[in-house]
Amino acid sequence: MTGVPLNIDWQQILLHLFNFTILFGALYILLYKPVRDFMENREAHYAEMDSKAEQALADAENSKASYEKKERDFDEEIRTERTG
């Protein structure tokens, strides 16, 4: 079985490779980039929501501390008026 030709048509191979390249490029432009951009925008949106929630929590904790201080001051004022 020596000398059996493989009948490789290089023109057909190059044509299929060219078609694959065009298909890959079209799919990249039509699918990959929009999906990647959507996911990046989604990630940025949720990161922004997380930072806003952390800021709101910090503001709430500051308000709570302020009200607790006012309550202690008020209790101390009532105590001094009752004893004084």
PDB file of N, CA, C and O in Angstrom:
ATOM      1  N   MET A   1       0.808  -1.182   0.000  1.00  0.00           N
ATOM      2  CA  MET A   1       0.000   0.000   0.000  1.00  0.00           C
ATOM      3  C   MET A   1       0.859   1.255   0.000  1.00  0.00           C
ATOM      4  O   MET A   1       0.435   2.308   0.476  1.00  0.00           O
ATOM      5  N   THR A   2       1.990   1.144  -0.503  1.00  0.00           N
ATOM      6  CA  THR A   2       2.828   2.336  -0.581  1.00  0.00           C
ATOM      7  C   THR A   2       2.487   3.117  -1.817  1.00  0.00           C
ATOM      8  O   THR A   2       2.119   2.564  -2.853  1.00  0.00           O
ATOM      9  N   GLY A   3       2.619   4.408  -1.685  1.00  0.00           N
ATOM     10  CA  GLY A   3       2.392   5.274  -2.815  1.00  0.00           C
ATOM     11  C   GLY A   3       0.934   5.587  -3.083  1.00  0.00           C
ATOM     12  O   GLY A   3       0.596   5.987  -4.197  1.00  0.00           O
ATOM     13  N   VAL A   4       0.039   5.417  -2.081  1.00  0.00           N
ATOM     14  CA  VAL A   4      -1.368   5.742  -2.276  1.00  0.00           C
ATOM     15  C   VAL A   4      -1.540   7.245  -2.108  1.00  0.00           C
ATOM     16  O   VAL A   4      -1.219   7.779  -1.046  1.00  0.00           O
ATOM     17  N   PRO A   5      -2.035   7.937  -3.122  1.00  0.00           N
ATOM     18  CA  PRO A   5      -2.211   9.390  -2.984  1.00  0.00           C
ATOM     19  C   PRO A   5      -3.361   9.710  -2.042  1.00  0.00           C
ATOM     20  O   PRO A   5      -4.352   8.982  -1.985  1.00  0.00           O
ATOM     21  N   LEU A   6      -3.222  10.796  -1.312  1.00  0.00           N
ATOM     22  CA  LEU A   6      -4.239  11.192  -0.334  1.00  0.00           C
ATOM     23  C   LEU A   6      -5.329  12.043  -0.961  1.00  0.00           C
ATOM     24  O   LEU A   6      -6.354  12.300  -0.330  1.00  0.00           O
ATOM     25  N   ASN A   7      -5.125  12.476  -2.176  1.00  0.00           N
ATOM     26  CA  ASN A   7      -6.094  13.315  -2.870  1.00  0.00           C
ATOM     27  C   ASN A   7      -6.498  14.545  -2.044  1.00  0.00           C
ATOM     28  O   ASN A   7      -7.682  14.848  -1.892  1.00  0.00           O
ATOM     29  N   ILE A   8      -5.506  15.231  -1.527  1.00  0.00           N
ATOM     30  CA  ILE A   8      -5.754  16.453  -0.756  1.00  0.00           C
ATOM     31  C   ILE A   8      -5.860  17.612  -1.728  1.00  0.00           C
ATOM     32  O   ILE A   8      -4.953  17.861  -2.523  1.00  0.00           O
ATOM     33  N   ASP A   9      -6.977  18.316  -1.655  1.00  0.00           N
ATOM     34  CA  ASP A   9      -7.179  19.488  -2.503  1.00  0.00           C
ATOM     35  C   ASP A   9      -6.925  20.720  -1.637  1.00  0.00           C
ATOM     36  O   ASP A   9      -7.791  21.124  -0.861  1.00  0.00           O
ATOM     37  N   TRP A  10      -5.755  21.310  -1.765  1.00  0.00           N
ATOM     38  CA  TRP A  10      -5.369  22.431  -0.922  1.00  0.00           C
ATOM     39  C   TRP A  10      -6.279  23.625  -1.140  1.00  0.00           C
ATOM     40  O   TRP A  10      -6.489  24.410  -0.215  1.00  0.00           O
ATOM     41  N   GLN A  11      -6.807  23.778  -2.301  1.00  0.00           N
ATOM     42  CA  GLN A  11      -7.718  24.890  -2.572  1.00  0.00           C
ATOM     43  C   GLN A  11      -8.990  24.754  -1.727  1.00  0.00           C
ATOM     44  O   GLN A  11      -9.481  25.749  -1.194  1.00  0.00           O
ATOM     45  N   GLN A  12      -9.521  23.554  -1.599  1.00  0.00           N
ATOM     46  CA  GLN A  12     -10.711  23.323  -0.777  1.00  0.00           C
ATOM     47  C   GLN A  12     -10.404  23.548   0.705  1.00  0.00           C
ATOM     48  O   GLN A  12     -11.220  24.114   1.432  1.00  0.00           O
ATOM     49  N   ILE A  13      -9.242  23.108   1.141  1.00  0.00           N
ATOM     50  CA  ILE A  13      -8.857  23.300   2.548  1.00  0.00           C
ATOM     51  C   ILE A  13      -8.744  24.793   2.860  1.00  0.00           C
ATOM     52  O   ILE A  13      -9.247  25.255   3.885  1.00  0.00           O
ATOM     53  N   LEU A  14      -8.091  25.537   1.989  1.00  0.00           N
ATOM     54  CA  LEU A  14      -7.952  26.980   2.212  1.00  0.00           C
ATOM     55  C   LEU A  14      -9.304  27.675   2.147  1.00  0.00           C
ATOM     56  O   LEU A  14      -9.544  28.614   2.905  1.00  0.00           O
ATOM     57  N   LEU A  15     -10.190  27.240   1.265  1.00  0.00           N
ATOM     58  CA  LEU A  15     -11.522  27.818   1.171  1.00  0.00           C
ATOM     59  C   LEU A  15     -12.321  27.572   2.454  1.00  0.00           C
ATOM     60  O   LEU A  15     -12.995  28.476   2.948  1.00  0.00           O
ATOM     61  N   HIS A  16     -12.245  26.356   2.991  1.00  0.00           N
ATOM     62  CA  HIS A  16     -12.933  26.055   4.255  1.00  0.00           C
ATOM     63  C   HIS A  16     -12.333  26.856   5.407  1.00  0.00           C
ATOM     64  O   HIS A  16     -13.064  27.329   6.278  1.00  0.00           O
ATOM     65  N   LEU A  17     -11.029  27.009   5.419  1.00  0.00           N
ATOM     66  CA  LEU A  17     -10.378  27.797   6.465  1.00  0.00           C
ATOM     67  C   LEU A  17     -10.809  29.265   6.371  1.00  0.00           C
ATOM     68  O   LEU A  17     -11.061  29.906   7.391  1.00  0.00           O
ATOM     69  N   PHE A  18     -10.891  29.788   5.158  1.00  0.00           N
ATOM     70  CA  PHE A  18     -11.351  31.156   4.952  1.00  0.00           C
ATOM     71  C   PHE A  18     -12.799  31.314   5.412  1.00  0.00           C
ATOM     72  O   PHE A  18     -13.131  32.301   6.069  1.00  0.00           O
ATOM     73  N   ASN A  19     -13.659  30.363   5.077  1.00  0.00           N
ATOM     74  CA  ASN A  19     -15.066  30.405   5.514  1.00  0.00           C
ATOM     75  C   ASN A  19     -15.175  30.338   7.030  1.00  0.00           C
ATOM     76  O   ASN A  19     -15.990  31.039   7.630  1.00  0.00           O
ATOM     77  N   PHE A  20     -14.351  29.493   7.651  1.00  0.00           N
ATOM     78  CA  PHE A  20     -14.363  29.400   9.105  1.00  0.00           C
ATOM     79  C   PHE A  20     -13.943  30.721   9.739  1.00  0.00           C
ATOM     80  O   PHE A  20     -14.523  31.149  10.736  1.00  0.00           O
ATOM     81  N   THR A  21     -12.940  31.359   9.162  1.00  0.00           N
ATOM     82  CA  THR A  21     -12.471  32.650   9.679  1.00  0.00           C
ATOM     83  C   THR A  21     -13.568  33.703   9.580  1.00  0.00           C
ATOM     84  O   THR A  21     -13.787  34.471  10.518  1.00  0.00           O
ATOM     85  N   ILE A  22     -14.256  33.736   8.443  1.00  0.00           N
ATOM     86  CA  ILE A  22     -15.357  34.689   8.274  1.00  0.00           C
ATOM     87  C   ILE A  22     -16.471  34.394   9.274  1.00  0.00           C
ATOM     88  O   ILE A  22     -17.005  35.322   9.882  1.00  0.00           O
ATOM     89  N   LEU A  23     -16.830  33.133   9.456  1.00  0.00           N
ATOM     90  CA  LEU A  23     -17.871  32.754  10.414  1.00  0.00           C
ATOM     91  C   LEU A  23     -17.478  33.145  11.833  1.00  0.00           C
ATOM     92  O   LEU A  23     -18.284  33.693  12.585  1.00  0.00           O
ATOM     93  N   PHE A  24     -16.232  32.857  12.187  1.00  0.00           N
ATOM     94  CA  PHE A  24     -15.760  33.201  13.528  1.00  0.00           C
ATOM     95  C   PHE A  24     -15.814  34.707  13.756  1.00  0.00           C
ATOM     96  O   PHE A  24     -16.259  35.159  14.811  1.00  0.00           O
ATOM     97  N   GLY A  25     -15.366  35.485  12.775  1.00  0.00           N
ATOM     98  CA  GLY A  25     -15.394  36.942  12.909  1.00  0.00           C
ATOM     99  C   GLY A  25     -16.809  37.469  13.025  1.00  0.00           C
ATOM    100  O   GLY A  25     -17.077  38.357  13.834  1.00  0.00           O
ATOM    101  N   ALA A  26     -17.718  36.932  12.223  1.00  0.00           N
ATOM    102  CA  ALA A  26     -19.111  37.392  12.281  1.00  0.00           C
ATOM    103  C   ALA A  26     -19.745  37.050  13.617  1.00  0.00           C
ATOM    104  O   ALA A  26     -20.454  37.877  14.191  1.00  0.00           O
ATOM    105  N   LEU A  27     -19.505  35.854  14.122  1.00  0.00           N
ATOM    106  CA  LEU A  27     -20.066  35.469  15.423  1.00  0.00           C
ATOM    107  C   LEU A  27     -19.476  36.308  16.550  1.00  0.00           C
ATOM    108  O   LEU A  27     -20.172  36.660  17.502  1.00  0.00           O
ATOM    109  N   TYR A  28     -18.193  36.624  16.437  1.00  0.00           N
ATOM    110  CA  TYR A  28     -17.559  37.462  17.447  1.00  0.00           C
ATOM    111  C   TYR A  28     -18.219  38.839  17.484  1.00  0.00           C
ATOM    112  O   TYR A  28     -18.531  39.358  18.555  1.00  0.00           O
ATOM    113  N   ILE A  29     -18.426  39.418  16.315  1.00  0.00           N
ATOM    114  CA  ILE A  29     -19.012  40.763  16.248  1.00  0.00           C
ATOM    115  C   ILE A  29     -20.485  40.743  16.663  1.00  0.00           C
ATOM    116  O   ILE A  29     -20.943  41.629  17.385  1.00  0.00           O
ATOM    117  N   LEU A  30     -21.220  39.735  16.206  1.00  0.00           N
ATOM    118  CA  LEU A  30     -22.662  39.714  16.442  1.00  0.00           C
ATOM    119  C   LEU A  30     -23.055  39.185  17.813  1.00  0.00           C
ATOM    120  O   LEU A  30     -24.087  39.589  18.349  1.00  0.00           O
ATOM    121  N   LEU A  31     -22.271  38.304  18.385  1.00  0.00           N
ATOM    122  CA  LEU A  31     -22.675  37.676  19.643  1.00  0.00           C
ATOM    123  C   LEU A  31     -21.762  38.010  20.810  1.00  0.00           C
ATOM    124  O   LEU A  31     -22.231  38.476  21.848  1.00  0.00           O
ATOM    125  N   TYR A  32     -20.473  37.780  20.656  1.00  0.00           N
ATOM    126  CA  TYR A  32     -19.577  37.883  21.802  1.00  0.00           C
ATOM    127  C   TYR A  32     -19.482  39.309  22.339  1.00  0.00           C
ATOM    128  O   TYR A  32     -19.639  39.522  23.541  1.00  0.00           O
ATOM    129  N   LYS A  33     -19.231  40.278  21.476  1.00  0.00           N
ATOM    130  CA  LYS A  33     -19.071  41.652  21.937  1.00  0.00           C
ATOM    131  C   LYS A  33     -20.329  42.201  22.606  1.00  0.00           C
ATOM    132  O   LYS A  33     -20.212  42.796  23.678  1.00  0.00           O
ATOM    133  N   PRO A  34     -21.526  42.037  22.036  1.00  0.00           N
ATOM    134  CA  PRO A  34     -22.719  42.555  22.726  1.00  0.00           C
ATOM    135  C   PRO A  34     -22.971  41.869  24.071  1.00  0.00           C
ATOM    136  O   PRO A  34     -23.368  42.520  25.038  1.00  0.00           O
ATOM    137  N   VAL A  35     -22.744  40.575  24.126  1.00  0.00           N
ATOM    138  CA  VAL A  35     -22.957  39.870  25.393  1.00  0.00           C
ATOM    139  C   VAL A  35     -21.933  40.328  26.419  1.00  0.00           C
ATOM    140  O   VAL A  35     -22.278  40.533  27.582  1.00  0.00           O
ATOM    141  N   ARG A  36     -20.671  40.493  26.008  1.00  0.00           N
ATOM    142  CA  ARG A  36     -19.633  40.955  26.931  1.00  0.00           C
ATOM    143  C   ARG A  36     -19.959  42.365  27.431  1.00  0.00           C
ATOM    144  O   ARG A  36     -19.825  42.647  28.621  1.00  0.00           O
ATOM    145  N   ASP A  37     -20.385  43.247  26.527  1.00  0.00           N
ATOM    146  CA  ASP A  37     -20.742  44.610  26.936  1.00  0.00           C
ATOM    147  C   ASP A  37     -21.927  44.606  27.900  1.00  0.00           C
ATOM    148  O   ASP A  37     -21.943  45.353  28.878  1.00  0.00           O
ATOM    149  N   PHE A  38     -22.918  43.760  27.615  1.00  0.00           N
ATOM    150  CA  PHE A  38     -24.073  43.652  28.503  1.00  0.00           C
ATOM    151  C   PHE A  38     -23.645  43.188  29.893  1.00  0.00           C
ATOM    152  O   PHE A  38     -24.097  43.735  30.900  1.00  0.00           O
ATOM    153  N   MET A  39     -22.777  42.184  29.948  1.00  0.00           N
ATOM    154  CA  MET A  39     -22.335  41.669  31.241  1.00  0.00           C
ATOM    155  C   MET A  39     -21.503  42.705  31.998  1.00  0.00           C
ATOM    156  O   MET A  39     -21.616  42.809  33.219  1.00  0.00           O
ATOM    157  N   GLU A  40     -20.672  43.469  31.295  1.00  0.00           N
ATOM    158  CA  GLU A  40     -19.895  44.517  31.963  1.00  0.00           C
ATOM    159  C   GLU A  40     -20.806  45.612  32.516  1.00  0.00           C
ATOM    160  O   GLU A  40     -20.597  46.098  33.627  1.00  0.00           O
ATOM    161  N   ASN A  41     -21.815  45.995  31.734  1.00  0.00           N
ATOM    162  CA  ASN A  41     -22.767  47.004  32.217  1.00  0.00           C
ATOM    163  C   ASN A  41     -23.543  46.487  33.422  1.00  0.00           C
ATOM    164  O   ASN A  41     -23.792  47.226  34.374  1.00  0.00           O
ATOM    165  N   ARG A  42     -23.919  45.225  33.374  1.00  0.00           N
ATOM    166  CA  ARG A  42     -24.659  44.622  34.491  1.00  0.00           C
ATOM    167  C   ARG A  42     -23.793  44.593  35.743  1.00  0.00           C
ATOM    168  O   ARG A  42     -24.261  44.913  36.836  1.00  0.00           O
ATOM    169  N   GLU A  43     -22.533  44.209  35.584  1.00  0.00           N
ATOM    170  CA  GLU A  43     -21.619  44.167  36.723  1.00  0.00           C
ATOM    171  C   GLU A  43     -21.423  45.562  37.319  1.00  0.00           C
ATOM    172  O   GLU A  43     -21.399  45.722  38.540  1.00  0.00           O
ATOM    173  N   ALA A  44     -21.283  46.567  36.459  1.00  0.00           N
ATOM    174  CA  ALA A  44     -21.117  47.940  36.945  1.00  0.00           C
ATOM    175  C   ALA A  44     -22.373  48.415  37.667  1.00  0.00           C
ATOM    176  O   ALA A  44     -22.287  49.101  38.685  1.00  0.00           O
ATOM    177  N   HIS A  45     -23.535  48.051  37.141  1.00  0.00           N
ATOM    178  CA  HIS A  45     -24.803  48.448  37.767  1.00  0.00           C
ATOM    179  C   HIS A  45     -24.916  47.851  39.173  1.00  0.00           C
ATOM    180  O   HIS A  45     -25.283  48.548  40.118  1.00  0.00           O
ATOM    181  N   TYR A  46     -24.601  46.567  39.307  1.00  0.00           N
ATOM    182  CA  TYR A  46     -24.697  45.938  40.620  1.00  0.00           C
ATOM    183  C   TYR A  46     -23.624  46.443  41.574  1.00  0.00           C
ATOM    184  O   TYR A  46     -23.866  46.526  42.778  1.00  0.00           O
ATOM    185  N   ALA A  47     -22.454  46.779  41.067  1.00  0.00           N
ATOM    186  CA  ALA A  47     -21.417  47.364  41.926  1.00  0.00           C
ATOM    187  C   ALA A  47     -21.869  48.724  42.443  1.00  0.00           C
ATOM    188  O   ALA A  47     -21.631  49.065  43.601  1.00  0.00           O
ATOM    189  N   GLU A  48     -22.527  49.504  41.571  1.00  0.00           N
ATOM    190  CA  GLU A  48     -23.050  50.804  41.991  1.00  0.00           C
ATOM    191  C   GLU A  48     -24.151  50.632  43.040  1.00  0.00           C
ATOM    192  O   GLU A  48     -24.196  51.366  44.027  1.00  0.00           O
ATOM    193  N   MET A  49     -25.034  49.662  42.821  1.00  0.00           N
ATOM    194  CA  MET A  49     -26.092  49.400  43.804  1.00  0.00           C
ATOM    195  C   MET A  49     -25.502  48.980  45.145  1.00  0.00           C
ATOM    196  O   MET A  49     -26.002  49.375  46.198  1.00  0.00           O
ATOM    197  N   ASP A  50     -24.437  48.177  45.106  1.00  0.00           N
ATOM    198  CA  ASP A  50     -23.795  47.733  46.337  1.00  0.00           C
ATOM    199  C   ASP A  50     -23.175  48.907  47.082  1.00  0.00           C
ATOM    200  O   ASP A  50     -23.303  49.003  48.302  1.00  0.00           O
ATOM    201  N   SER A  51     -22.507  49.795  46.362  1.00  0.00           N
ATOM    202  CA  SER A  51     -21.899  50.946  47.032  1.00  0.00           C
ATOM    203  C   SER A  51     -22.963  51.874  47.607  1.00  0.00           C
ATOM    204  O   SER A  51     -22.776  52.433  48.687  1.00  0.00           O
ATOM    205  N   LYS A  52     -24.085  52.046  46.890  1.00  0.00           N
ATOM    206  CA  LYS A  52     -25.180  52.872  47.417  1.00  0.00           C
ATOM    207  C   LYS A  52     -25.776  52.242  48.671  1.00  0.00           C
ATOM    208  O   LYS A  52     -26.115  52.951  49.619  1.00  0.00           O
ATOM    209  N   ALA A  53     -25.906  50.921  48.684  1.00  0.00           N
ATOM    210  CA  ALA A  53     -26.446  50.244  49.862  1.00  0.00           C
ATOM    211  C   ALA A  53     -25.499  50.384  51.045  1.00  0.00           C
ATOM    212  O   ALA A  53     -25.939  50.595  52.175  1.00  0.00           O
ATOM    213  N   GLU A  54     -24.200  50.266  50.789  1.00  0.00           N
ATOM    214  CA  GLU A  54     -23.231  50.440  51.874  1.00  0.00           C
ATOM    215  C   GLU A  54     -23.276  51.868  52.413  1.00  0.00           C
ATOM    216  O   GLU A  54     -23.182  52.077  53.623  1.00  0.00           O
ATOM    217  N   GLN A  55     -23.419  52.850  51.522  1.00  0.00           N
ATOM    218  CA  GLN A  55     -23.512  54.246  51.957  1.00  0.00           C
ATOM    219  C   GLN A  55     -24.781  54.479  52.767  1.00  0.00           C
ATOM    220  O   GLN A  55     -24.756  55.174  53.783  1.00  0.00           O
ATOM    221  N   ALA A  56     -25.893  53.896  52.315  1.00  0.00           N
ATOM    222  CA  ALA A  56     -27.154  54.048  53.055  1.00  0.00           C
ATOM    223  C   ALA A  56     -27.048  53.395  54.431  1.00  0.00           C
ATOM    224  O   ALA A  56     -27.567  53.928  55.411  1.00  0.00           O
ATOM    225  N   LEU A  57     -26.380  52.245  54.510  1.00  0.00           N
ATOM    226  CA  LEU A  57     -26.193  51.584  55.801  1.00  0.00           C
ATOM    227  C   LEU A  57     -25.335  52.435  56.720  1.00  0.00           C
ATOM    228  O   LEU A  57     -25.631  52.558  57.909  1.00  0.00           O
ATOM    229  N   ALA A  58     -24.269  53.026  56.180  1.00  0.00           N
ATOM    230  CA  ALA A  58     -23.413  53.889  57.000  1.00  0.00           C
ATOM    231  C   ALA A  58     -24.189  55.112  57.484  1.00  0.00           C
ATOM    232  O   ALA A  58     -24.047  55.518  58.637  1.00  0.00           O
ATOM    233  N   ASP A  59     -25.008  55.702  56.611  1.00  0.00           N
ATOM    234  CA  ASP A  59     -25.831  56.844  57.017  1.00  0.00           C
ATOM    235  C   ASP A  59     -26.821  56.451  58.104  1.00  0.00           C
ATOM    236  O   ASP A  59     -27.036  57.203  59.054  1.00  0.00           O
ATOM    237  N   ALA A  60     -27.421  55.280  57.966  1.00  0.00           N
ATOM    238  CA  ALA A  60     -28.380  54.809  58.973  1.00  0.00           C
ATOM    239  C   ALA A  60     -27.691  54.576  60.309  1.00  0.00           C
ATOM    240  O   ALA A  60     -28.242  54.904  61.360  1.00  0.00           O
ATOM    241  N   GLU A  61     -26.488  54.010  60.273  1.00  0.00           N
ATOM    242  CA  GLU A  61     -25.755  53.784  61.527  1.00  0.00           C
ATOM    243  C   GLU A  61     -25.370  55.107  62.178  1.00  0.00           C
ATOM    244  O   GLU A  61     -25.413  55.232  63.401  1.00  0.00           O
ATOM    245  N   ASN A  62     -24.993  56.100  61.364  1.00  0.00           N
ATOM    246  CA  ASN A  62     -24.673  57.421  61.922  1.00  0.00           C
ATOM    247  C   ASN A  62     -25.906  58.064  62.528  1.00  0.00           C
ATOM    248  O   ASN A  62     -25.830  58.663  63.601  1.00  0.00           O
ATOM    249  N   SER A  63     -27.040  57.948  61.853  1.00  0.00           N
ATOM    250  CA  SER A  63     -28.280  58.509  62.393  1.00  0.00           C
ATOM    251  C   SER A  63     -28.667  57.819  63.695  1.00  0.00           C
ATOM    252  O   SER A  63     -29.103  58.469  64.645  1.00  0.00           O
ATOM    253  N   LYS A  64     -28.507  56.502  63.731  1.00  0.00           N
ATOM    254  CA  LYS A  64     -28.835  55.753  64.939  1.00  0.00           C
ATOM    255  C   LYS A  64     -27.946  56.200  66.090  1.00  0.00           C
ATOM    256  O   LYS A  64     -28.424  56.407  67.206  1.00  0.00           O
ATOM    257  N   ALA A  65     -26.654  56.349  65.819  1.00  0.00           N
ATOM    258  CA  ALA A  65     -25.738  56.792  66.873  1.00  0.00           C
ATOM    259  C   ALA A  65     -26.101  58.198  67.349  1.00  0.00           C
ATOM    260  O   ALA A  65     -26.017  58.485  68.543  1.00  0.00           O
ATOM    261  N   SER A  66     -26.498  59.066  66.439  1.00  0.00           N
ATOM    262  CA  SER A  66     -26.886  60.428  66.809  1.00  0.00           C
ATOM    263  C   SER A  66     -28.136  60.423  67.682  1.00  0.00           C
ATOM    264  O   SER A  66     -28.201  61.125  68.692  1.00  0.00           O
ATOM    265  N   TYR A  67     -29.122  59.630  67.287  1.00  0.00           N
ATOM    266  CA  TYR A  67     -30.351  59.558  68.089  1.00  0.00           C
ATOM    267  C   TYR A  67     -30.089  58.936  69.458  1.00  0.00           C
ATOM    268  O   TYR A  67     -30.663  59.374  70.455  1.00  0.00           O
ATOM    269  N   GLU A  68     -29.232  57.925  69.515  1.00  0.00           N
ATOM    270  CA  GLU A  68     -28.909  57.321  70.814  1.00  0.00           C
ATOM    271  C   GLU A  68     -28.204  58.331  71.715  1.00  0.00           C
ATOM    272  O   GLU A  68     -28.454  58.364  72.920  1.00  0.00           O
ATOM    273  N   LYS A  69     -27.313  59.165  71.136  1.00  0.00           N
ATOM    274  CA  LYS A  69     -26.631  60.190  71.934  1.00  0.00           C
ATOM    275  C   LYS A  69     -27.643  61.215  72.440  1.00  0.00           C
ATOM    276  O   LYS A  69     -27.590  61.624  73.600  1.00  0.00           O
ATOM    277  N   LYS A  70     -28.575  61.634  71.560  1.00  0.00           N
ATOM    278  CA  LYS A  70     -29.609  62.577  71.994  1.00  0.00           C
ATOM    279  C   LYS A  70     -30.466  61.972  73.093  1.00  0.00           C
ATOM    280  O   LYS A  70     -30.836  62.666  74.040  1.00  0.00           O
ATOM    281  N   GLU A  71     -30.786  60.688  72.981  1.00  0.00           N
ATOM    282  CA  GLU A  71     -31.598  60.013  74.000  1.00  0.00           C
ATOM    283  C   GLU A  71     -30.846  59.964  75.332  1.00  0.00           C
ATOM    284  O   GLU A  71     -31.436  60.210  76.385  1.00  0.00           O
ATOM    285  N   ARG A  72     -29.546  59.648  75.291  1.00  0.00           N
ATOM    286  CA  ARG A  72     -28.758  59.622  76.534  1.00  0.00           C
ATOM    287  C   ARG A  72     -28.681  61.014  77.163  1.00  0.00           C
ATOM    288  O   ARG A  72     -28.801  61.163  78.379  1.00  0.00           O
ATOM    289  N   ASP A  73     -28.480  62.033  76.318  1.00  0.00           N
ATOM    290  CA  ASP A  73     -28.419  63.411  76.837  1.00  0.00           C
ATOM    291  C   ASP A  73     -29.752  63.806  77.457  1.00  0.00           C
ATOM    292  O   ASP A  73     -29.796  64.444  78.509  1.00  0.00           O
ATOM    293  N   PHE A  74     -30.839  63.419  76.792  1.00  0.00           N
ATOM    294  CA  PHE A  74     -32.159  63.738  77.316  1.00  0.00           C
ATOM    295  C   PHE A  74     -32.405  63.013  78.639  1.00  0.00           C
ATOM    296  O   PHE A  74     -32.915  63.607  79.589  1.00  0.00           O
ATOM    297  N   ASP A  75     -32.042  61.730  78.701  1.00  0.00           N
ATOM    298  CA  ASP A  75     -32.188  60.982  79.951  1.00  0.00           C
ATOM    299  C   ASP A  75     -31.352  61.610  81.064  1.00  0.00           C
ATOM    300  O   ASP A  75     -31.801  61.705  82.206  1.00  0.00           O
ATOM    301  N   GLU A  76     -30.145  62.033  80.729  1.00  0.00           N
ATOM    302  CA  GLU A  76     -29.285  62.664  81.728  1.00  0.00           C
ATOM    303  C   GLU A  76     -29.907  63.990  82.187  1.00  0.00           C
ATOM    304  O   GLU A  76     -29.852  64.314  83.374  1.00  0.00           O
ATOM    305  N   GLU A  77     -30.485  64.744  81.278  1.00  0.00           N
ATOM    306  CA  GLU A  77     -31.132  66.007  81.648  1.00  0.00           C
ATOM    307  C   GLU A  77     -32.323  65.757  82.564  1.00  0.00           C
ATOM    308  O   GLU A  77     -32.515  66.481  83.540  1.00  0.00           O
ATOM    309  N   ILE A  78     -33.122  64.739  82.259  1.00  0.00           N
ATOM    310  CA  ILE A  78     -34.273  64.405  83.120  1.00  0.00           C
ATOM    311  C   ILE A  78     -33.789  63.976  84.494  1.00  0.00           C
ATOM    312  O   ILE A  78     -34.360  64.381  85.507  1.00  0.00           O
ATOM    313  N   ARG A  79     -32.738  63.159  84.541  1.00  0.00           N
ATOM    314  CA  ARG A  79     -32.206  62.685  85.807  1.00  0.00           C
ATOM    315  C   ARG A  79     -31.707  63.857  86.650  1.00  0.00           C
ATOM    316  O   ARG A  79     -31.940  63.892  87.858  1.00  0.00           O
ATOM    317  N   THR A  80     -31.018  64.822  86.020  1.00  0.00           N
ATOM    318  CA  THR A  80     -30.508  65.953  86.803  1.00  0.00           C
ATOM    319  C   THR A  80     -31.641  66.849  87.302  1.00  0.00           C
ATOM    320  O   THR A  80     -31.538  67.430  88.382  1.00  0.00           O
ATOM    321  N   GLU A  81     -32.728  66.966  86.518  1.00  0.00           N
ATOM    322  CA  GLU A  81     -33.849  67.795  86.977  1.00  0.00           C
ATOM    323  C   GLU A  81     -34.569  67.132  88.139  1.00  0.00           C
ATOM    324  O   GLU A  81     -35.023  67.818  89.055  1.00  0.00           O
ATOM    325  N   ARG A  82     -34.681  65.821  88.117  1.00  0.00           N
ATOM    326  CA  ARG A  82     -35.366  65.100  89.206  1.00  0.00           C
ATOM    327  C   ARG A  82     -34.553  65.146  90.507  1.00  0.00           C
ATOM    328  O   ARG A  82     -35.111  65.259  91.598  1.00  0.00           O
ATOM    329  N   THR A  83     -33.267  65.060  90.370  1.00  0.00           N
ATOM    330  CA  THR A  83     -32.433  65.043  91.587  1.00  0.00           C
ATOM    331  C   THR A  83     -32.091  66.460  92.055  1.00  0.00           C
ATOM    332  O   THR A  83     -31.768  66.683  93.222  1.00  0.00           O
ATOM    333  N   GLY A  84     -32.166  67.393  91.135  1.00  0.00           N
ATOM    334  CA  GLY A  84     -31.698  68.739  91.466  1.00  0.00           C
ATOM    335  C   GLY A  84     -32.768  69.621  91.877  1.00  0.00           C
ATOM    336  O   GLY A  84     -32.524  70.787  92.187  1.00  0.00           O
TER     337      GLY A  84
END
